[in-house]
Amino acid sequence: MVAMKRLPAAFYALPSGREPVRDWLRELDIEDRRRIGVDIKDVEFSWPIGMPLCRALGGGLWEVRSDLVRGRIARTIFCVADGRMVLLHAFIKKTQKTPAADLALAAKRMKELRE
């Protein structure tokens, strides 16, 4: 039996058609891209899933937590809309706390998606 995605991923698209998370991923090296992709896939097939892979940020936002090479960590912020995991924003985390600007950008994109 083939496993089904419980929450298929989709990239958030700007009005211009650009997909910021896809563009960001393309800038990473192949191993970092692979690790983030595997983590997103695990959320797609295992939703709902909690720590350590996935964490609620509040207000309808969630993060996929990825460990990258060279001790770095990445976060992919998403919301759930129309039965999909919409990838809103992603970044390499440099501090303990998620930067307010990154949360605000993801919240703004989620709001635009729901309008």
Summary of the structure (lengths in Angstrom):
residues: 115
radius of gyration: 13.5
end to end distance: 38.1
largest distance: 43.2
contacts: 305
relative contact order: 0.19
helix: 37%
strand: 30%
